[in-house]
């Protein structure tokens, strides 16, 4: 009986990490793409403005993205610190005007064979009607630690959960690693069976009423997690240590480290750091929006993304039109995935209105196409 259960789990694991899963039909729920940012502002002192390439001017906040072609403008005595996607940083101060100096990134840079970076944006899951112990962390991420804390969605009525961690080697061999039973909705992996680089792991959660994390539909890119190889892990740790030693505000250090982690597919670490920042009392629309993006685009977790986008929209400065539009657009995407179609249409239309005010023709055109598709669906 146990061997049959293991074989069933193993086949499910292969499907979940994409080795046997078919390509799922693409829809329009998450179809709008975003510009590729190549940096972000992590610290501001005084009055600073950004002039976008399409001509709009805005007053940024820590966490605001920079795109190729942006101009940074500072008044006397002001200073802005920028952290680029390639981990370089630069400062604009004292009445200077500078073109964005961060290196450009292309779609090929961001969307390679590693689908952790480029998840399927069209797969709808009826999250509000799915009382399953879907995995929250770690999923679709690399790890620096070999002893992660596993977290999952609580199932109403469940009094215990069986947690299994399995791995698949590059040769396709399924390896059983560890199983335990707990009553809570999280557990620390003890590390008795070490997690090794080069192996794709999956945490499988089985609730005692019968629901399983495997009930979540499989998707391109899977739900697996990996451990960063030793050499790359040392590079990341060294860069993180360099950031922590900078003479920056604590929030600036955290934002820079988040960028570093995200660029190395350490999505779980990036989210944990942002959530610590929020828990410490830092309330910022760009930070909440960034959390929404990470949960939606990287982890494919709609409920959590919806929560953070909702907070971002509520917190945004009414004068910061670009941040308002970006938050509304992200919120609309999560509302569609939650089958809240009327609310999504309202949010998309509001975002469209704001982009029109900004004169951002590219985003206007994309949202108009999305709304047309929704109307004709």
N, C-alpha and C positions, 0 to 999 in steps of 0.2 A: 504493500500500500504506500509506504513512504517513497519507494523508488518511483512509483507512478506519479505521486504528487511532485517529486523533484523534477521528473521529466516534463510534466505539464508546466511547472514554473520555468524550467529552462527554455522551453519553446516560447513561452510568453516573454521571457527576457530577451531572446533573440529578436522577437518582433518589436519589442519596445525600444531597442537600441537601433532599429532600422535595418537589421541584417536580412529579415524576411518580410518586413512590412511593405505593403504596396504604397505607391504615391497616393495621398488622399486628394480628393477633388478640391481644387482651389475655389474659394468663394470671394466675396468682397468685404467680409466682416472686418478684416484688418488689412485691407488692400492698399490704403494710402501709404506711400513711402515718405520718409523724412529726408531732409537734406543731410549730407554728411558733415557733421561738425569736425573741425580739426583742432579745437582747443576750447577752453572755457576760462571765464574769469573766476578766480578763487578768492580774491581780496580786493577791497575798494576803500580808499580814503579820499574824502572830498567829493567833488562833482565830476562825474565821468559820463561820457556818452559814446554810443556806438552808431556809426553810420553804415547801414547795410548796403550791399552792392546794388540793391534795387531802389535806394534813395531814402528809405525811412530812417529816422533817427530815434533812438530810445535811450533811456537811462537804465543801465543794467544793474543786476544784483549778483552777489556771489552765487555761482552756479550757472549763470547765463552762458550759453554756447557762443563760440565764435566760428564763422564760416569764411572760406576763401573770399577775398575781396573786401572784407570789412575794414573800416577805418575806426581807430580808437582816438577819442578826443578828450583831453583833460584841461581843466582850468588851473590857474596858478595855485600851487600848494597841493593839488590832487595827485593821487597815485593809484595805478591799477596793476595788479599782478595777474599774469596769464600763465596757465599751465597747459602745454600742448599735448596732443595725442601721442607724440613720440617721446614724451617725458622731459622735453626741454621746457624752460620757463623764461619769461622776459617781463620787463617792467616798463610802463609808460608813466612819466611823471612831469609835474611842473609845466603845464601849458603846452605839452607836446601833442603832435598829431602823428599817428603811426599807422601804416597799413599792417594788417594781420600778418605776422611773421611766422606763424606755425606752418609746417610743411603740409602740403595738400595730401588728402587721402582720396582714393578712388573706390568705386564699387568693388573692384577686384581686390583691393586691400582689405576691405571689410567683409566681403562675402566670398570666402574661399571654401575648400572642401569640408571645413569644419562647420557643421550646421548649427553649432552652438551660437555662432555669430549671426547666422542668417536663418532664423526659424521660419517654419511655415506660418504665414500670416492669414491663412484663409480657413483654417479648420475650426468649425464652431463646436463648442461643447456646451450643453445646457447646464452650466455650473449651478444655477439656482435649483435645479431639479435632480442633482446628482449627489445623494448622501453617501459618498464614498471616501475612504481614507486616502485621498490623493496626496502624493508626496509634495511637500513644500520645499524642503531642503534636506540634503543637497540634490539638485536635479539640473541637468543641462549646464554643468559648471565644472571647472577644474578646481582643485583644492591644494592648499599649501600644507594642510594638516593631514595626518593619517588617522586621526581620531575625531571625526566630525560628529556634531550633534544632529541626529536625524529628527525631522519634524514633519507632521502630516495633519491633514484636516480631520477634526473630530467627527465621528459618526454618531448620530442620536441613538441612544439605547445601548451603545457598545460599552462593555465593562472591561474588555481586554483586547489587546492587539498582539498578533504574532508578527515579528519583524525579522525579515531575512535579507541579508546582503549577499549578492552573488556577483561574480565577475566573468567576463568573456575575454580570453586572451586574443592577441592579434591573429592567431591561427583558428579562431572560432571555437576553441575549447571552453566549455562552461565549467566554472569552478565554484563549488559551494564553499562559502567562507564562514558564515556566522548566522545563528538564529537565536532569538530570545522572545520572551513574552512579557509584556508590560501592561499596566492599567492606564498610564498617562499617554499623552499624544506626542511625546518626544523621548528620545533615549540617546545616550552618548555611546558611540561605537568604541569598545574598549581597546581595540588594537591588538588583541591576542592573535588574530590572523591579519598580518600587516597588509595594508592597501599599497599596491605597487604601481609605479608609473608604467604606462603601456597597456594597462588593463582597463576595460570599460566596466564600471560597476553600476548596479541598480539596487536600490532598496525597495523591497516588496512588503507592503503592509496589508495584513489580513485582519479585519475586525471580526470579533466573535459572532455577530449576527450573520456573517457570510460575505459582506462587501469587501472588496479588495482594491488596492491601488491600481491593479492591472485592469480594472474596469474603466479607467480613463483611456479614451481612444489613443492608439499609437499614432505617431506623427513623424514626419521627416526630421531627422536630427535626434529622435528618441528622447528619453528621459534620464539617460545615464549620467554618471559623473566620473571624473578621472582624477588622478593625482598628478600634479605638475612634476615633470622630471627634475632630478636633483640639481642639475646645472642651472636650469631656468628658474627654479625656486630660489636658489642662492642669489641670482641676479635681482629678482623681485624683492627679496628681503633686504638686500643692500640698498636698492633704490628707495624702499620704504623707510629705511633707517636714515638715509640722507634727507628725505623729506621731513622726518620727525625732528631733525637737528636744525632745520631752517629757522630763521628769526621771523616766523610768520604767526598769524593768529591761529589758534587751535582749529577753527573751522576751515581755514585755508589749507592747513596740513591735511585735514580729513578729506577735503574735496580733491586734493592732488593725489592722495593715496587711492581714493575711489577710482580716479581716472587710470592710475597705474594698474589696479586690480582688473578693471574692466577690459583694458587693452590686452591683458594676459588671460582672458577668459575666466578669471576668478570672480565670477558673478556673485556667488554666495558671500564672499568676503566683502565685496563692494556694497552689497545690500546691508550686511550686518553693520558696516561702518556708518552708512547713512542713517540707519535706524537708531544707532547709538547717538548720532548727532541730533536727531529729532528728539530722542528721549532726554537729552541734556537740556532741552529748552530752545534749541534753534528752530525757529519756524520760518520757512522761506518757501515761496511758491516754486522756484526752480529746483529746490532740493526734493520737494514732494513730487514734482513732475518727473525728476530723474528716477526716483523710486518707482513711479508708475511705469516708466519706459523699461526699466530693468526687469520688472515682474512680467510685463506684457511681451516685450520683444525678445527677451533672452530666456525667460523661464516658462513662458506661455501659461502664466497663472493670472487669469482674468479677475477673480474676486479681489485679490490683493492690489492689483493694478487699479481697479475701479476705486478702491478706498483712497489710494494716494492721489489719483487724478482729481477726485472730488475735493480733497483737501487743498490741492494746488489751485483749483478754480476758486475756491472760497477765500483763499489767502492772497490772491494776486492783487497787486496795486492796480487800480482802475486805469491809471495812466500808462501802465506797461502793456500796451496793446499786443505786442508780439508774444509775451508770456501768456497773456489771456487766451490768445488764439491757439497756441500750442497746447495749453491745458485742456481747452474745450475739444480740440481735435482728438487728443488721447482719450478723454472721457467718452467721446462718442464711439470710439472703437471698442471700448470695454462694454458700453451699453448695448452695442450690436451683438457682441458675443454673449451677453446675458439675455438676449432676446427682448431687450427693451427698445424696440425699434422706433417708437414715437419719440422717446427721450433722445435717442441717437440722432434722429432727424433734426430735432431742435438744436442739439449741441453742434452738429455739423453746420447748420445754417448760421448759428451765432458765430462760429469760427470763420465761416466764409465772409460774413459781414465785416469782421475785424480785419481779415486779410485784405479786403477791398479798401478799408480805411488806410491801411498801411501802404497800399499800392503794390502789394506783392503779387504780381501777375502769375508767377509760377504756381504758388499755392492756391490761388483762386481757381486756376484752370484745373488743378488736380482735384480740388474739392467739388467743383461743379461736375466733373466726370463721376466722382463717387456718388454724389446725390442723384445724378441721372440713373446710375446703375441701381441704386436703392429704389427709386420710383418705378423702374421697369422690372424689378425682380418679381 
